[in-house]
Amino acid sequence: MGWLAVSVVSVLLVSCTSFFLPETNSQDDGELWVVIVVGGKGIDNYSEHANACHAYHILRDRGIKDERIILLMRDDVANSNDNPFKGKLFNHPSLSHDVYKGCTIDYNGSNVTPETFKNVLIGNNTGDGPVLESTEKDRLFIYFTDHGGPDVLLFPDAYVLPKGQYFSSADLDESLRIMTEKKMYKEILFYIEACESGSVTENVIPKYPNVLAITASSPTEDAAMAYCSYYSGNHICLGGEFSVAWLEYDDANNTNTHTLQDQFEVIKAGTKHSHASIYGDRKLLNRKISDFQGVQKQIRPQITTKNYEYESIPIRQVPIWRREKQLQRAVANRNEEEIARLQMELLELKESLKKPGHSTD
């Protein structure tokens, strides 16, 4: 699949102070718990790290306690020499909000595995970090952003032999079965941004009442990264189409009164290059967004008026897109060593995409 045409977006300036909202909460006497997972690694997956930290700040700002937000992220991007904003992560081309600052990561490096994710979900405390300690009174929000394939979500070492790191639909089914038996939730909301993410949920989520999944793509589609452009010396993507749709909606709207159905309509419109899909208990679409993502205390104004040029690119194509842009620069600079290196990397990446369900991660 080729990449997509350049878009030019104008962002309206709202020069005003954030205004505060009345606090409303339909949580009854339960708590909100959140699990955020980044399944990718390296600068090619900059967008997923930025998505996750943006989500962390939204949820933390809405009163969800640190100990109830569990973040799994390799954390090898922000301080990478390939990061054009070393030490920072941005999720929007205005580059106005460093989402890495203050982003608390519970599991990083080699601890980000499907086994860790499963232990977190089922509350199996191995002593390596926090896990869900939720009860039948609590609502859970579980957000995954990375690569996927038929019936699997991928983790950073997905293709490291002898055993790759995958979280399969069978793993999801077993986790939900255990969580149900242990009475760990009142309701669960999954947001999953990955290629073919619908394949992981379509035959599992509908089996469990009070569980809803919204995915970035159908069972057979690639998802897409957004805000892909040249930033301060490097080509990167700042976000995912699905993720920036819900994150920016949360920033700019009163989610204490808006419903998940309202949010889904915006996600569906913003996810232009795949079909955002719903699986499971649709009555949850009538819930207020704040029931799963915390009580909003103020709406942030938009920051700047500026035209931004960027591309939306299928996730699996991003490493190829980045190296082709680098190759163009190397050719212009007549850097023969760099040209040879990039040509070899491109050949390997394109060959890897020929394998069924394979990611260039």
N, C-alpha and C positions, 0 to 999 in steps of 0.2 A: 504493500500500500504506500503510495507516495504521500508527501506532506502537503500541507494545505496552504491556500493563498494567504498573503499578508493582509491583515486587517488593520484599519486605523480607527481608533476609538477616541471620542472626545468625552472627557470627564467634566461634569459641571461643577463649578466652584460654589460651595456653600460657605460663606464667610460668616459663621455664627458660632456661638458657644454651644457645647453639648447641652441638651436639655434632659432633665431628670424625669423618671417615670415612677408612678406609684408602685410599690412592691406588692405583687400578687403571687401567690404560690398555691397550686392545687396538689401539692405533694402529700397532703394529709400529714401523717406522722412518720412518713418514710424519708429516706435519704436518697440523694443522687450519687451514683458511682460512675466513673468514666474510665474506659481503657482506650488508649490511642496507640496505634501500631504503625511504624514505618518499616516496610519490608525490604527496602532497597538500601544500597550503599553507593558511595562515590558521587562525584560531581555530576554525572549523568542523571542522578536522582536528586538533584538540588531541590526540585519542586516539592517532593514528598516531605523532606525535612522542614521546608518552609510551611507547607500545609499544616503539619503536625504542631509546630510551635505556635502558629497563628491560632489554631483550635485551642491549644492549651491556654493561651491568654484570654480568649473569649470566655471559656468555661471558668477559669480562675476568677476573672473579673466579675462573674455572676454569682460569686459566693460559694462555689463548690470548693471544698477544702482540699489543700494539697494532698493530704493523705488519702483522698478519695479520687484523685486523678492519677492514673498509673500510665506512664509513657514509656514505650519501648522504641528505641531509635539508635541505630548504629553510631550516630554522631561523629561521622568522619568527613563531613562536608563543610561546616562553618569555618573550621580552622585549616582547611585544605589550601595548599598553595595554588590550586586551580580556581579557588573561589575569588571572583573579582572584588568581593567585599569582605576580605578575610576577617573572620571573627564575628561576622554578622550574617543574618538571613533576612531576605525581603520576599514578601508574597504578593507584591503589587509593583508595577513599573514606576510608580511615583517615588519609590525608594524612600518613603517617609517614615516607615515604622520597622525598626529592627526587631523581628519577632524572636530572634535567638536570645536576646537579652532577657534574663529572668525565666527562661524556659527550663523547668526542672525535669530532668531525665532520670527515670528510675532504673532502667536496664539499658546498657549501652554495649558497644563492642561485640564480642563473641557471645554475650548473654542474650542477644536478640535472636531467638530461635522459636520454631513452632512449639517446642516442648515448653519453653518459658511461657508463651502465650496461653497454651492450654492450662498450665498450672495456675496462671493468674485468673483465668476464667472460672475454673472449678474450685478456686480457693485452696489449692494445695500448696501450703507454705513450706518451701524447701530451705528457707533461711537465706535465700539469695536476694530477696527484695519483697516489696509489698504484693499482696494478692487481694482479690475481692473478698471482703468479709460481709457481704450484703445479706439481707434477710428477705423474707417474703413480702415485706412492706416497701421495699426499695425499687427504684427504677434504675436501669442501667443503660448507658449510651456507649456503644462500642464502635470506634472509627478506625478503619484500616485504609492506608493509602500506599500503593505500590504496584507491582506487577502481578499478573495472574495468568492462568492457563485453564484448559478444560478441567473443571472440578478441583482446582487448586489455587491457593494464594501463595505467592513466593516470598521467601525470606532471603536475607543477604547472601547466604551461601547456598543458594538453590541448586547450583550445578557443581558443587564440590563433591567429588566421589570419596568413598564408595556410596554414601547415602546423601541424596540431596535434601535440602531443607524446604519442605512443603507443608502447608496446612490445608488438608483436603476437606471436601464436603463430608467425608466420613468422620474426620476429626471434629468438624463443627457439630455434626449430629451427636457424637458421643459426648462432647462438652455440654451441649444443651440438655441432653438426657441426664447427665450428672447434676447439672445446675438445677434442673427441675426436681429431681429426687431430693436434693439437699435444701429445696425451698429457698433459693438464693435470689429470687426476683419476684417483683409484682408485674413488671413489664420490661421488655428489652427493645431498644432501637439500635439497629446496625446501619452504619453508613459505610459502604465499601467502594473505593475507587481503585479499580484494577481491570486489566483486559479480561474479557469473558467472565466478569464477576458474577453475572447472573447464573452461571453454571454451578457456582458453589452453593448458592442459596435456593435455587428453584425447587429442588426436591427435598429440602431439609426444613427450611423455615416454616412452610405451611403446616408441618406436623405439630407445631407447638403453639397453643393459644397464647395470646398476649405478647407475641414476638413479631416484630416488623423489621424487614430489611429493605433499604433503598440502595440500589447499586448504580454505578456509573454507566454500565453497559449491559446489554443482553447477554445470553449465554454464548454468543458466537462473534462478538464484536471486540475490537480494540477500544480502549478508552484513550483520551487525548490529554496531553499537557498543554498548558496555556501560558501566555506572556513569554513566549520564546523569542529571544532577540539577542542583539549584541550589547553587552553591558560591560563597560569599563575594561575592555580587553579580552572578553571571552563570550562565547555564545552559550547561554543557559536558558532554561525554562524556570520561571519563578513559581508556577503553581500548576494545578490540574484543573481542567474545565469544570468538572463536577465539584471539586473542593472549593475553588474560589467562588462558585455560584452560591453555595450554602454559607460559606464564611462571610462573604461580603453582604449577603442578605441579613445575616445575624447582626453584623456591625451597624447596618443602616435602618433597621426596622424594629418596631415594638414587638418583640417576640413573646412578651407577656400576654398579648391578645391574639397574635397571629398563630395559626395552626400549622401542623406538619404538612397538611394538604396545601396550604398557602405556600409554604417553603418549597414543596416538591414542584409546584408549577413553575417557580423561578429556576429551580435546579434543572428541570426538563428543558426549559427555554435556553438556559445557559450552556447546557451540555449539547453542543451543536453537532458533534461529530460521532456521537453514539446515542443510544436510546437509554436514558435513565429509566430504571425499572423498579417496580414495587413487588415484594413477595411477603406473604404472611398475613397477619391479622390487620385488615384494613381499618378496623374501627379505631386503631391508634392514630390514624391520620387526622382524626378530630381532636386529638390532644393539643394543648398549647405547646409551642416549641419550648417554652420555659420548663415544662414538665420533665424534659430530658436534658436540656442544655443550660439550665440555671435561670434565675430571676434577673432580668435585665434592669439595671439601675439607671442607665442613660444611653441615649443614642448618639453615636459618634457622627459628626458632620463629615462630608467628603472634604478632602484636603486641598486639592489643586485643580486648576483648569489647564489641561495640556493635551496635545495630541500624542498618542503613543503608537508606534508601529511595532507589531509583533505578529507571530504566527502561532497557530494551534497545530500541534503535531501528534500523530499517534504515538503512544508511549513507546512502543517497540522500535520506532524509527528515530527516536531522539538521539541515541548514541551515534547513529549514522549521520544524521543532520549536523551534529556538532563537529564531527571529524571532517565532513565535507566542507564546512565553513572554515575550519582550521587549514585544510588543504588549499583552499583558495588563497588564504593569506600566505601560506608557505610558498606557493607558486609565484605570487606577486613579489615576495621577498627573495626568490631564487634560493631558497634554503633546501638544498638537495637532500640532506640527511633527514630533515623533517618531512619532506615529500615522501621519501621511501618508507619511513615509519608509518605515516598516516595511510598510505596506500595499502600497506600490509594489514593494518588494523581494520580498514574498511572491508577488505576482502574477507577477513575472519568474521566480522560482524554480519556481513551479508550472507555468508555461508551458514552462520548460526540461525538466522531467521528462517532458513529452509526446513529446519527441524520442527515437527508438529508441536505446537504449544510452547515453543522455545522463546525466551526473552533474551534481549541483549544485555540484561542486567549483569 
